[in-house]
Amino acid sequence: MADRTGPTLDLDILKAGGLIKQRQPDLFSVRVRALAGNLTAGQLAKLGEISTKYGKGYVHVTMRQGVEIPFVHLDNLETVAEELDEVGLKLGACGPRFRVITACQGASICNHGLGDTESLAKKIDERYYGRSGLPHKFKVGIAGCPNACIKPQENDLGFMGVAQPILDESNGAECISCGICEDVCPVKAIQLVDGKPQIDLTRCINDGKCINSCPTGSLRPEREGWTVFVGGKFGKHPQLGWVFDKFVSEEEAVELVEKILKAYCHLAHKRERLGELINRIGLEKFREAVQSEQV
């Protein structure tokens, strides 16, 4: 059977829209967008139905919380997209675009969560998902706490929920010198001195374990928000991102994305990832460029 995807179709355009050519003639993997890895039961059922009807009866779960339906014939691509749309599913973005955001379940579900990952992911996604004209692909990961399950340091832009503790007995919450905060701190940043917790902020990783474990509520967050990482990536030449800012609010985080994208587009060469740009010009120069951008 002849492969009809040669001179008559622009495979780059199809791939940018989530239709990825397989090695088999006329067959594609259809990439489906799943914001923060969330799919409803109805959407899952529809994916099963479509993969059975138009594929080989299974789906592939990607490393970035997405889903691909393999072995879809060229003639069925439009129909598959229409049926996905019936349950609110869209095709995923590929190529030099703002990709779907990955995120853990965050503070709304996870006992360790400090930040509302789904809220931040939704706000960023609504403004930036699928944005084209970028020098290269752009990936964002959002973690609810320093456990960093979603690996925010391995994304072009990463956010991690954090909280800085303080002892506060002003509202009737009295420290009882139980020592639980000292015991639970994984980096030994807290020690009891004269029966009161002393916090070494140079060692503190802002994971909130002491705050969540305090039986009287006398340890509370003095500051909370998001630590921001820039320039991380995986692939052939992996590197961890740099800390760009700390204790950023949700509103500031959304606006910061715009500034970072503008600086990236102004400074990067074609097909240069954000981390490669920062390697070339230095973090401080990139920070200055971001701070000079107007949103």
C-alpha positions as YAML, in Angstrom:
chain: A
units: angstrom
residues:
- id: 1
  name: MET
  ca: [0.00, 0.00, 0.00]
- id: 2
  name: ALA
  ca: [1.44, 3.36, -1.00]
- id: 3
  name: ASP
  ca: [2.08, 5.97, 1.68]
- id: 4
  name: ARG
  ca: [-0.16, 8.96, 0.88]
- id: 5
  name: THR
  ca: [1.48, 11.20, 3.50]
- id: 6
  name: GLY
  ca: [4.45, 12.12, 1.33]
- id: 7
  name: PRO
  ca: [4.22, 15.08, -1.04]
- id: 8
  name: THR
  ca: [0.49, 15.79, -0.49]
- id: 9
  name: LEU
  ca: [0.57, 16.51, 3.26]
- id: 10
  name: ASP
  ca: [2.69, 18.79, 5.41]
- id: 11
  name: LEU
  ca: [3.65, 16.46, 8.24]
- id: 12
  name: ASP
  ca: [5.14, 19.31, 10.29]
- id: 13
  name: ILE
  ca: [1.79, 21.11, 10.32]
- id: 14
  name: LEU
  ca: [-0.02, 17.91, 11.26]
- id: 15
  name: LYS
  ca: [2.47, 17.20, 14.04]
- id: 16
  name: ALA
  ca: [2.12, 20.74, 15.39]
- id: 17
  name: GLY
  ca: [-1.58, 19.99, 15.75]
- id: 18
  name: GLY
  ca: [-1.05, 16.74, 17.61]
- id: 19
  name: LEU
  ca: [-1.19, 14.31, 14.67]
- id: 20
  name: ILE
  ca: [2.09, 12.40, 14.66]
- id: 21
  name: LYS
  ca: [3.04, 10.28, 11.65]
- id: 22
  name: GLN
  ca: [3.95, 6.71, 12.46]
- id: 23
  name: ARG
  ca: [6.45, 4.64, 10.53]
- id: 24
  name: GLN
  ca: [3.59, 2.63, 9.04]
- id: 25
  name: PRO
  ca: [2.03, 4.06, 5.85]
- id: 26
  name: ASP
  ca: [-0.93, 6.40, 6.41]
- id: 27
  name: LEU
  ca: [-1.07, 5.74, 10.15]
- id: 28
  name: PHE
  ca: [-0.87, 8.37, 12.89]
- id: 29
  name: SER
  ca: [-0.71, 8.64, 16.64]
- id: 30
  name: VAL
  ca: [-3.28, 11.18, 17.78]
- id: 31
  name: ARG
  ca: [-2.01, 13.16, 20.78]
- id: 32
  name: VAL
  ca: [-4.73, 14.23, 23.19]
- id: 33
  name: ARG
  ca: [-4.33, 17.13, 25.59]
- id: 34
  name: ALA
  ca: [-4.87, 16.42, 29.30]
- id: 35
  name: LEU
  ca: [-4.31, 19.58, 31.37]
- id: 36
  name: ALA
  ca: [-2.41, 18.72, 34.58]
- id: 37
  name: GLY
  ca: [-2.99, 15.04, 33.81]
- id: 38
  name: ASN
  ca: [-6.73, 15.24, 34.52]
- id: 39
  name: LEU
  ca: [-9.36, 13.35, 32.51]
- id: 40
  name: THR
  ca: [-12.99, 12.76, 33.46]
- id: 41
  name: ALA
  ca: [-14.50, 9.28, 33.58]
- id: 42
  name: GLY
  ca: [-16.55, 10.17, 30.50]
- id: 43
  name: GLN
  ca: [-13.44, 11.27, 28.63]
- id: 44
  name: LEU
  ca: [-11.65, 8.05, 29.54]
- id: 45
  name: ALA
  ca: [-14.59, 6.03, 28.28]
- id: 46
  name: LYS
  ca: [-14.58, 8.00, 25.02]
- id: 47
  name: LEU
  ca: [-10.84, 7.41, 24.59]
- id: 48
  name: GLY
  ca: [-11.44, 3.70, 24.97]
- id: 49
  name: GLU
  ca: [-14.26, 3.82, 22.44]
- id: 50
  name: ILE
  ca: [-12.22, 5.78, 19.88]
- id: 51
  name: SER
  ca: [-9.12, 3.63, 20.27]
- id: 52
  name: THR
  ca: [-11.22, 0.50, 19.74]
- id: 53
  name: LYS
  ca: [-13.08, 1.90, 16.74]
- id: 54
  name: TYR
  ca: [-10.21, 3.67, 14.95]
- id: 55
  name: GLY
  ca: [-7.01, 2.28, 16.48]
- id: 56
  name: LYS
  ca: [-5.91, -1.00, 18.02]
- id: 57
  name: GLY
  ca: [-7.89, -0.85, 21.23]
- id: 58
  name: TYR
  ca: [-5.34, 0.79, 23.51]
- id: 59
  name: VAL
  ca: [-3.89, 4.20, 24.31]
- id: 60
  name: HIS
  ca: [-0.35, 5.25, 25.17]
- id: 61
  name: VAL
  ca: [0.15, 7.42, 28.27]
- id: 62
  name: THR
  ca: [2.97, 9.88, 27.60]
- id: 63
  name: MET
  ca: [5.69, 11.08, 29.96]
- id: 64
  name: ARG
  ca: [3.95, 14.47, 30.22]
- id: 65
  name: GLN
  ca: [0.59, 13.18, 31.43]
- id: 66
  name: GLY
  ca: [-0.94, 13.13, 27.98]
- id: 67
  name: VAL
  ca: [-2.56, 10.36, 25.96]
- id: 68
  name: GLU
  ca: [-1.86, 9.20, 22.42]
- id: 69
  name: ILE
  ca: [-4.15, 7.00, 20.34]
- id: 70
  name: PRO
  ca: [-1.89, 5.06, 17.96]
- id: 71
  name: PHE
  ca: [-2.70, 3.39, 14.65]
- id: 72
  name: VAL
  ca: [-5.32, 5.87, 13.49]
- id: 73
  name: HIS
  ca: [-5.64, 5.93, 9.71]
- id: 74
  name: LEU
  ca: [-5.25, 9.18, 7.82]
- id: 75
  name: ASP
  ca: [-8.83, 8.98, 6.57]
- id: 76
  name: ASN
  ca: [-10.17, 8.91, 10.14]
- id: 77
  name: LEU
  ca: [-8.22, 11.81, 11.64]
- id: 78
  name: GLU
  ca: [-10.94, 14.42, 11.19]
- id: 79
  name: THR
  ca: [-13.60, 12.09, 12.57]
- id: 80
  name: VAL
  ca: [-11.46, 11.26, 15.61]
- id: 81
  name: ALA
  ca: [-10.93, 14.96, 16.33]
- id: 82
  name: GLU
  ca: [-14.68, 15.58, 16.11]
- id: 83
  name: GLU
  ca: [-15.49, 12.71, 18.46]
- id: 84
  name: LEU
  ca: [-12.88, 13.89, 20.96]
- id: 85
  name: ASP
  ca: [-14.43, 17.35, 20.87]
- id: 86
  name: GLU
  ca: [-17.79, 15.84, 21.89]
- id: 87
  name: VAL
  ca: [-16.37, 15.22, 25.38]
- id: 88
  name: GLY
  ca: [-14.25, 18.37, 25.59]
- id: 89
  name: LEU
  ca: [-10.96, 16.81, 24.51]
- id: 90
  name: LYS
  ca: [-8.61, 18.71, 22.21]
- id: 91
  name: LEU
  ca: [-5.57, 17.62, 20.26]
- id: 92
  name: GLY
  ca: [-2.20, 18.23, 21.90]
- id: 93
  name: ALA
  ca: [0.36, 20.75, 20.69]
- id: 94
  name: CYS
  ca: [3.74, 19.75, 19.31]
- id: 95
  name: GLY
  ca: [6.63, 21.63, 17.73]
- id: 96
  name: PRO
  ca: [7.84, 25.13, 18.77]
- id: 97
  name: ARG
  ca: [4.78, 25.90, 20.85]
- id: 98
  name: PHE
  ca: [3.70, 26.32, 24.45]
- id: 99
  name: ARG
  ca: [2.96, 22.74, 25.48]
- id: 100
  name: VAL
  ca: [0.35, 21.33, 27.83]
- id: 101
  name: ILE
  ca: [1.14, 21.94, 31.50]
- id: 102
  name: THR
  ca: [1.99, 19.03, 33.76]
- id: 103
  name: ALA
  ca: [1.13, 19.19, 37.45]
- id: 104
  name: CYS
  ca: [0.69, 17.09, 40.57]
- id: 105
  name: GLN
  ca: [-2.61, 17.15, 42.47]
- id: 106
  name: GLY
  ca: [-1.41, 19.88, 44.83]
- id: 107
  name: ALA
  ca: [-2.91, 21.33, 47.98]
- id: 108
  name: SER
  ca: [-6.53, 20.57, 47.09]
- id: 109
  name: ILE
  ca: [-5.88, 16.81, 47.43]
- id: 110
  name: CYS
  ca: [-2.36, 15.94, 48.58]
- id: 111
  name: ASN
  ca: [-1.43, 16.02, 52.28]
- id: 112
  name: HIS
  ca: [1.96, 17.49, 51.37]
- id: 113
  name: GLY
  ca: [0.61, 20.11, 48.98]
- id: 114
  name: LEU
  ca: [1.33, 23.77, 49.70]
- id: 115
  name: GLY
  ca: [0.15, 25.34, 46.43]
- id: 116
  name: ASP
  ca: [-3.04, 24.97, 44.40]
- id: 117
  name: THR
  ca: [-1.47, 23.44, 41.30]
- id: 118
  name: GLU
  ca: [-4.71, 23.01, 39.38]
- id: 119
  name: SER
  ca: [-5.69, 26.66, 39.80]
- id: 120
  name: LEU
  ca: [-2.30, 27.90, 38.61]
- id: 121
  name: ALA
  ca: [-2.18, 25.39, 35.74]
- id: 122
  name: LYS
  ca: [-5.63, 26.43, 34.53]
- id: 123
  name: LYS
  ca: [-4.82, 30.15, 34.58]
- id: 124
  name: ILE
  ca: [-1.53, 29.69, 32.72]
- id: 125
  name: ASP
  ca: [-3.08, 27.27, 30.25]
- id: 126
  name: GLU
  ca: [-5.95, 29.65, 29.41]
- id: 127
  name: ARG
  ca: [-3.50, 32.40, 28.46]
- id: 128
  name: TYR
  ca: [-0.61, 30.57, 26.87]
- id: 129
  name: TYR
  ca: [-1.39, 27.02, 25.74]
- id: 130
  name: GLY
  ca: [-0.57, 26.40, 22.10]
- id: 131
  name: ARG
  ca: [1.13, 29.79, 21.61]
- id: 132
  name: SER
  ca: [3.22, 29.55, 18.46]
- id: 133
  name: GLY
  ca: [6.11, 31.60, 17.12]
- id: 134
  name: LEU
  ca: [8.47, 30.49, 19.88]
- id: 135
  name: PRO
  ca: [12.13, 29.64, 19.17]
- id: 136
  name: HIS
  ca: [11.57, 26.07, 20.35]
- id: 137
  name: LYS
  ca: [9.12, 24.01, 22.40]
- id: 138
  name: PHE
  ca: [8.28, 25.39, 25.82]
- id: 139
  name: LYS
  ca: [7.29, 23.13, 28.70]
- id: 140
  name: VAL
  ca: [5.90, 24.01, 32.13]
- id: 141
  name: GLY
  ca: [5.66, 21.82, 35.22]
- id: 142
  name: ILE
  ca: [3.91, 22.71, 38.49]
- id: 143
  name: ALA
  ca: [4.63, 20.94, 41.79]
- id: 144
  name: GLY
  ca: [2.63, 21.54, 44.92]
- id: 145
  name: CYS
  ca: [5.56, 21.20, 47.33]
- id: 146
  name: PRO
  ca: [9.33, 20.58, 47.47]
- id: 147
  name: ASN
  ca: [8.78, 16.84, 47.04]
- id: 148
  name: ALA
  ca: [8.70, 18.00, 43.42]
- id: 149
  name: CYS
  ca: [6.92, 14.91, 42.12]
- id: 150
  name: ILE
  ca: [6.28, 16.56, 38.74]
- id: 151
  name: LYS
  ca: [9.98, 17.53, 38.41]
- id: 152
  name: PRO
  ca: [9.57, 21.31, 37.92]
- id: 153
  name: GLN
  ca: [13.36, 21.69, 37.68]
- id: 154
  name: GLU
  ca: [13.33, 19.65, 34.44]
- id: 155
  name: ASN
  ca: [11.02, 22.04, 32.58]
- id: 156
  name: ASP
  ca: [11.70, 25.25, 30.67]
- id: 157
  name: LEU
  ca: [9.64, 26.89, 33.39]
- id: 158
  name: GLY
  ca: [8.77, 25.25, 36.69]
- id: 159
  name: PHE
  ca: [6.76, 26.27, 39.73]
- id: 160
  name: MET
  ca: [7.00, 24.67, 43.19]
- id: 161
  name: GLY
  ca: [4.76, 25.45, 46.16]
- id: 162
  name: VAL
  ca: [6.68, 26.61, 49.26]
- id: 163
  name: ALA
  ca: [6.02, 27.96, 52.77]
- id: 164
  name: GLN
  ca: [8.43, 29.68, 55.17]
- id: 165
  name: PRO
  ca: [7.64, 28.89, 58.84]
- id: 166
  name: ILE
  ca: [7.61, 31.23, 61.79]
- id: 167
  name: LEU
  ca: [6.78, 30.72, 65.47]
- id: 168
  name: ASP
  ca: [3.77, 32.90, 66.27]
- id: 169
  name: GLU
  ca: [2.07, 32.75, 69.66]
- id: 170
  name: SER
  ca: [0.32, 36.11, 69.31]
- id: 171
  name: ASN
  ca: [-3.14, 34.64, 68.67]
- id: 172
  name: GLY
  ca: [-3.29, 32.31, 71.67]
- id: 173
  name: ALA
  ca: [-1.56, 29.39, 69.93]
- id: 174
  name: GLU
  ca: [1.10, 28.39, 72.43]
- id: 175
  name: CYS
  ca: [4.14, 26.21, 71.72]
- id: 176
  name: ILE
  ca: [4.17, 23.25, 74.12]
- id: 177
  name: SER
  ca: [7.80, 22.27, 73.43]
- id: 178
  name: CYS
  ca: [6.75, 18.88, 72.07]
- id: 179
  name: GLY
  ca: [9.66, 18.74, 69.61]
- id: 180
  name: ILE
  ca: [7.56, 17.33, 66.75]
- id: 181
  name: CYS
  ca: [8.70, 20.12, 64.41]
- id: 182
  name: GLU
  ca: [12.32, 19.26, 65.15]
- id: 183
  name: ASP
  ca: [11.69, 15.57, 64.51]
- id: 184
  name: VAL
  ca: [9.86, 15.95, 61.20]
- id: 185
  name: CYS
  ca: [12.22, 18.45, 59.57]
- id: 186
  name: PRO
  ca: [14.12, 16.42, 56.91]
- id: 187
  name: VAL
  ca: [17.06, 18.85, 56.80]
- id: 188
  name: LYS
  ca: [17.34, 19.54, 60.55]
- id: 189
  name: ALA
  ca: [16.64, 23.23, 60.12]
- id: 190
  name: ILE
  ca: [14.75, 23.40, 63.44]
- id: 191
  name: GLN
  ca: [16.14, 22.94, 66.93]
- id: 192
  name: LEU
  ca: [14.49, 23.50, 70.29]
- id: 193
  name: VAL
  ca: [16.32, 26.16, 72.28]
- id: 194
  name: ASP
  ca: [14.97, 26.78, 75.78]
- id: 195
  name: GLY
  ca: [11.92, 24.83, 74.73]
- id: 196
  name: LYS
  ca: [11.14, 26.94, 71.67]
- id: 197
  name: PRO
  ca: [11.80, 26.08, 68.00]
- id: 198
  name: GLN
  ca: [14.62, 28.06, 66.40]
- id: 199
  name: ILE
  ca: [14.49, 27.97, 62.59]
- id: 200
  name: ASP
  ca: [17.64, 28.18, 60.48]
- id: 201
  name: LEU
  ca: [16.30, 29.76, 57.29]
- id: 202
  name: THR
  ca: [19.58, 29.13, 55.49]
- id: 203
  name: ARG
  ca: [18.87, 25.39, 55.74]
- id: 204
  name: CYS
  ca: [15.08, 25.43, 55.54]
- id: 205
  name: ILE
  ca: [13.67, 23.96, 52.31]
- id: 206
  name: ASN
  ca: [10.21, 25.47, 52.92]
- id: 207
  name: ASP
  ca: [8.39, 22.15, 52.64]
- id: 208
  name: GLY
  ca: [5.87, 23.02, 55.37]
- id: 209
  name: LYS
  ca: [6.26, 19.76, 57.27]
- id: 210
  name: CYS
  ca: [6.83, 21.56, 60.56]
- id: 211
  name: ILE
  ca: [3.79, 23.77, 60.00]
- id: 212
  name: ASN
  ca: [1.51, 20.86, 59.12]
- id: 213
  name: SER
  ca: [2.78, 18.80, 62.08]
- id: 214
  name: CYS
  ca: [2.47, 21.47, 64.79]
- id: 215
  name: PRO
  ca: [-0.30, 20.29, 67.18]
- id: 216
  name: THR
  ca: [-1.05, 23.78, 68.51]
- id: 217
  name: GLY
  ca: [-0.79, 25.86, 65.31]
- id: 218
  name: SER
  ca: [1.94, 28.04, 66.79]
- id: 219
  name: LEU
  ca: [4.07, 27.40, 63.72]
- id: 220
  name: ARG
  ca: [2.47, 29.13, 60.74]
- id: 221
  name: PRO
  ca: [3.61, 30.26, 57.29]
- id: 222
  name: GLU
  ca: [5.22, 33.70, 57.38]
- id: 223
  name: ARG
  ca: [5.53, 33.65, 53.59]
- id: 224
  name: GLU
  ca: [4.11, 31.25, 51.02]
- id: 225
  name: GLY
  ca: [3.90, 31.07, 47.28]
- id: 226
  name: TRP
  ca: [5.88, 29.56, 44.41]
- id: 227
  name: THR
  ca: [9.57, 29.01, 43.79]
- id: 228
  name: VAL
  ca: [10.23, 29.58, 40.08]
- id: 229
  name: PHE
  ca: [12.75, 27.56, 38.06]
- id: 230
  name: VAL
  ca: [13.91, 28.46, 34.56]
- id: 231
  name: GLY
  ca: [15.93, 26.64, 31.92]
- id: 232
  name: GLY
  ca: [15.48, 23.00, 32.84]
- id: 233
  name: LYS
  ca: [15.18, 20.27, 30.23]
- id: 234
  name: PHE
  ca: [15.60, 16.57, 29.70]
- id: 235
  name: GLY
  ca: [16.37, 14.74, 26.47]
- id: 236
  name: LYS
  ca: [19.81, 14.23, 24.92]
- id: 237
  name: HIS
  ca: [21.48, 16.94, 26.99]
- id: 238
  name: PRO
  ca: [19.57, 17.21, 30.27]
- id: 239
  name: GLN
  ca: [20.07, 19.95, 32.82]
- id: 240
  name: LEU
  ca: [18.28, 21.21, 35.90]
- id: 241
  name: GLY
  ca: [16.77, 24.67, 35.93]
- id: 242
  name: TRP
  ca: [17.99, 27.63, 37.95]
- id: 243
  name: VAL
  ca: [16.02, 29.25, 40.76]
- id: 244
  name: PHE
  ca: [14.68, 32.47, 39.24]
- id: 245
  name: ASP
  ca: [12.53, 33.76, 42.10]
- id: 246
  name: LYS
  ca: [10.93, 32.68, 45.39]
- id: 247
  name: PHE
  ca: [7.58, 33.16, 47.14]
- id: 248
  name: VAL
  ca: [5.85, 34.41, 43.99]
- id: 249
  name: SER
  ca: [2.06, 34.72, 44.26]
- id: 250
  name: GLU
  ca: [-0.30, 33.00, 41.83]
- id: 251
  name: GLU
  ca: [-1.10, 36.30, 40.10]
- id: 252
  name: GLU
  ca: [2.58, 37.20, 39.85]
- id: 253
  name: ALA
  ca: [3.33, 33.73, 38.46]
- id: 254
  name: VAL
  ca: [0.85, 34.12, 35.61]
- id: 255
  name: GLU
  ca: [2.28, 37.51, 34.64]
- id: 256
  name: LEU
  ca: [5.85, 36.21, 34.97]
- id: 257
  name: VAL
  ca: [5.14, 33.62, 32.28]
- id: 258
  name: GLU
  ca: [4.40, 36.42, 29.82]
- id: 259
  name: LYS
  ca: [7.59, 38.30, 30.66]
- id: 260
  name: ILE
  ca: [9.72, 35.17, 30.39]
- id: 261
  name: LEU
  ca: [8.20, 34.26, 27.04]
- id: 262
  name: LYS
  ca: [8.83, 37.77, 25.69]
- id: 263
  name: ALA
  ca: [12.47, 37.75, 26.83]
- id: 264
  name: TYR
  ca: [12.93, 34.25, 25.42]
- id: 265
  name: CYS
  ca: [11.55, 35.25, 22.02]
- id: 266
  name: HIS
  ca: [13.68, 38.41, 21.90]
- id: 267
  name: LEU
  ca: [16.97, 36.77, 22.86]
- id: 268
  name: ALA
  ca: [16.94, 33.17, 21.68]
- id: 269
  name: HIS
  ca: [18.17, 31.80, 18.38]
- id: 270
  name: LYS
  ca: [15.88, 29.61, 16.32]
- id: 271
  name: ARG
  ca: [15.61, 26.11, 17.85]
- id: 272
  name: GLU
  ca: [17.37, 27.25, 21.03]
- id: 273
  name: ARG
  ca: [15.75, 26.00, 24.23]
- id: 274
  name: LEU
  ca: [15.42, 28.40, 27.14]
- id: 275
  name: GLY
  ca: [18.12, 26.57, 29.10]
- id: 276
  name: GLU
  ca: [20.52, 26.82, 26.17]
- id: 277
  name: LEU
  ca: [19.84, 30.56, 25.93]
- id: 278
  name: ILE
  ca: [20.63, 30.99, 29.64]
- id: 279
  name: ASN
  ca: [23.80, 28.91, 29.23]
- id: 280
  name: ARG
  ca: [24.85, 31.30, 26.47]
- id: 281
  name: ILE
  ca: [24.07, 34.68, 28.06]
- id: 282
  name: GLY
  ca: [24.01, 33.88, 31.78]
- id: 283
  name: LEU
  ca: [21.19, 33.84, 34.33]
- id: 284
  name: GLU
  ca: [21.63, 37.43, 35.48]
- id: 285
  name: LYS
  ca: [21.45, 38.86, 31.98]
- id: 286
  name: PHE
  ca: [18.33, 36.83, 31.33]
- id: 287
  name: ARG
  ca: [16.82, 37.98, 34.63]
- id: 288
  name: GLU
  ca: [17.49, 41.59, 33.67]
- id: 289
  name: ALA
  ca: [15.80, 41.04, 30.31]
- id: 290
  name: VAL
  ca: [12.75, 39.52, 31.98]
- id: 291
  name: GLN
  ca: [12.49, 42.35, 34.50]
- id: 292
  name: SER
  ca: [12.64, 44.92, 31.71]
- id: 293
  name: GLU
  ca: [9.70, 43.38, 29.84]
- id: 294
  name: GLN
  ca: [6.34, 45.12, 30.14]
- id: 295
  name: VAL
  ca: [3.17, 43.03, 30.28]
...
